[in-house]
Amino acid sequence: MTRLEAAVAELVDALRAEVASRNEAPAQPERLLDVDEARQALGGIARSTLYELIERGELRTLTIGRRRVVPSSAIAEMAAKAR
């Protein structure tokens, strides 16, 4: 293989890698639910029941400033454990 052929092959490989990386879907950020949205996602449970689940460690939450939010993955984890 000549130096020119090797350079062209390297360029083709680099272009293929670039095209492949652009075709990948960008990662979606996780949705954060407020308390009322989390209640609805859990079948419309009472607000007090939601806070009991949080206190017992059965539902993972995040605190952002003074606001408590529930990651959508925490709802999915809880549903998977219930099955």
N, C-alpha and C positions, 0 to 999 in steps of 0.2 A: 504494500500500500504506500503510495507516495505521500509526501507531506501535505500536499493539497487535498488529497482524498481523506486523509486523517482529520484535517481541519474542517472539511465539509461535514464529515461524519459527526465530529464533536459539536458543530453548530446545529445540526439536525437534532441531535440528542437534547441539547439545551432548549431548542424551540419546542420540542415535544414536552419536555418537563414544564416549560412555562405555560403552554396551552392546557396541560393537565391540571396545573394548580389553579388556573382561572376558571376551570369548569367545576371545581369543587364548590358546593353550596356554603355560603358563610354561616358560621355558627349563630344560632338564635339565642339571644340572652334569655335567661330563665324568667318566667313571669312571676311577679311578686303580687300576692293577693292581699287586700286589706281584710280586716276581720269579717266584715259583712260578706265579701266575696268568698272567703274561705267557708263561712257558714253555709252559703248556698251550694258551694262545690261539695260539701259533705251532706247534702240532702236537706238543707234547711234546718239544721240543728239549732238549738237555742244558744244564745250568746254565752250563757253561763256554762253550758256543756262544752262549748269550744274552749273556754278558759280552763275548765277542769282537765281537758285533754292536754292542754299546754302545761299545766302545773304538774301532771303526772308524767310528763316527758313522752307522751304518746304522739304528740304533734310538734314537729320541729318548727321554730320560728326564728326570725331575725328582728333585731331592734335597730331601727335607723332613726337616730335622734330620740325623740319621744314616741315614735310611731312603731307599732308592732306589725310585722307583715309575715305572711306565710308563703314560702316558696311553693310553686306548683308541684315540684317534685316531692315535697313533704306530703301533699295530699295523695299523690300516687303511691308513695311508700306506705301510707296508712291503709289505703285500699288494698294493697297487695298483702299486707299482714292480716287483714280481715278475711281474706279468702281462704 
